Amino acid sequence: MCFPGATFAEALDNFTLNFFEPGKGKPGKGNNPVATINHAFEKPGPDDPVLDQTFLDPLNRQSRWSPALLDLFVNLVLRDEAYGRRLERHYELFKNVVDDPAGRSHAPRAARRRNRPT
């Protein structure tokens, strides 16, 4: 969903991590979710509906392990400066692709298939 006055990429200033039980096949195939964590690249403002930068997604099912996974993500993963820079670099690359009207993501699907290398 894009908000009025925002580009698509500006509406995607966060990412979601989904954790599933191991050994249950592929995600999306009826697996039991363990945790869904959202992380925003920008700190929320005072008028934002969620005031945490990293939080358990209230729209997805969580498990008894969700709070522990959130704690691990916040206190281990996000404190790793190199990994944080990598996440931000990937985020910027994604935003640039989405916002570029000449970019591959804006080409019609049939045209992309025709131009696919064999």
Residue, then its C-alpha position, 0 to 999 in steps of 0.5 A: m500500500c502506498f500512502p498519498g504523496a509518497t512513492f512506492a519505495e517510501a512506503l517500504d521503509n521497513f522489512t519483515l522477517n518471518f521465522f518458521e519451524p525447522g523441518k516443516g517444508k517450504p514457507g507458505k506451505g502450511n508451516n507453523p510460523v514462529a515469529t514475524i518481526n518488522h523493522a523500520f529503517e527510520k525511527p518512528g515519529p511521535d504521530d506514527p501508530v507504532l512507536d517502536q522501530t522493531f516489533l512483533d507484527p500484530l497482524n501475523r500469528q506469533s508463538r511463545w518463542s516470538p519475544a525471544l526471537l525479537d530480543l535476539f534480533v534487536n540485541l544481536v543482529l541489529r547491533d552488528e554494525a557491518y550487518g546493519r550497513r548491509l541491510e541499509r545498502h540492500y534497502e537503498l538498492f531496492k528503493n532505487v530499482v522501485d523508483d526508477p521508471a525505466g527499471r526492469s521492475h516496471a517492464p511488462r512481464a511478457a516483455r521481460r520473458r521475451n528478453r530473458p537470456t537463454 
